Amino acid sequence: MSLLLALAFLFFIGSSYGWVLELFYRRFFSAANPERKWINPGFCVGPYLPLYGSGLCILFLTALFEDKIMFIDPVPRKLILFVFMAAMMTVIEYIAGIVSLKCFNLRLWDYRNEWGNINGIICPKFSLIWALMGAAYYFLIHPKILNALWWLSQNLAFSFFIGLFFGVFIIDVAYSSNLVVKIKKYAEENNVIVRYEHLKSHIRSVQESANAKVHFFLPLSSERSLSEHIRDIIGELETVKEKRKNVKKEG
């Protein structure tokens, strides 16, 4: 079985299970959701998170290089491996966050209240969480991943469903990107940074107040336009000037 098919399979698994993980985290633990409501997490509208899919691929590839770490003792070797996993996941998180912030005036998540954060995109707390998740992956998931890849190699017909997933995923990314371009336009006109989760929460509240249907998988869907919703929350948003000031301070 080719490495490309294996990574496509892992991206499919990681994106789907990552979405479920974030769904429950935001429902029961996230401070950004004090009302404890079910929130469709992430950039896409479907039940998958590309960041977790990419992350699982990185964790899988990183675990394969454990033998290259120059320590005979397995304990320091594994510790270095987990630190490297955390660093790689933090880099992925930073790249995704900085691209959305710089290119689209959009915050997909917000760590500005966390200690030691950089631009509100990454912070030591979540890097530590990534390290713990890396350890959990190594001990609990990696052996099962190897078994799953062996199963896939014996059942290549399942690759049809992987292709189907990517077909739906590409359509979803195109649809979601179109929405992000619209948000970018309104954000640039008003010189602000839009917090994606805050915008979704606001639209949900407006829909509920009007006794209108709340769309779980289409959280930005409303009878009102996106520009109207952004104008509603404009006073609560971070301005580009403030963002530059924060970046300068942190630099």
Sequence and secondary structure as in RCSB ss.txt:
>XXXX:A:sequence
MSLLLALAFLFFIGSSYGWVLELFYRRFFSAANPERKWINPGFCVGPYLPLYGSGLCILFLTALFEDKIMFIDPV
PRKLILFVFMAAMMTVIEYIAGIVSLKCFNLRLWDYRNEWGNINGIICPKFSLIWALMGAAYYFLIHPKILNALW
WLSQNLAFSFFIGLFFGVFIIDVAYSSNLVVKIKKYAEENNVIVRYEHLKSHIRSVQESANAKVHFFLPLSSERS
LSEHIRDIIGELETVKEKRKNVKKEG
>XXXX:A:secstr
  HHHHHHHHHHHHHHHHHHHHHHHHHHT TT TT      SSSSSS  HHHHHHHHHHHHHHHTGGGSS SSHH
HHHHHHHHHHHHHHHHHHHHHHHHHHHHHSEESS  TTSTT BTTTB HHHHHHHHHHHHHIIIIIHHHHHHHHH
HHHH GGGHHHHHHHHHHHHHHHHHHHHHHHHHHHHHHHHTEEEEHHHHHHHHHHHHHHTT    SS TT  SS 
HHHHHHHTGGGSEEHHHHHHHHHHH 
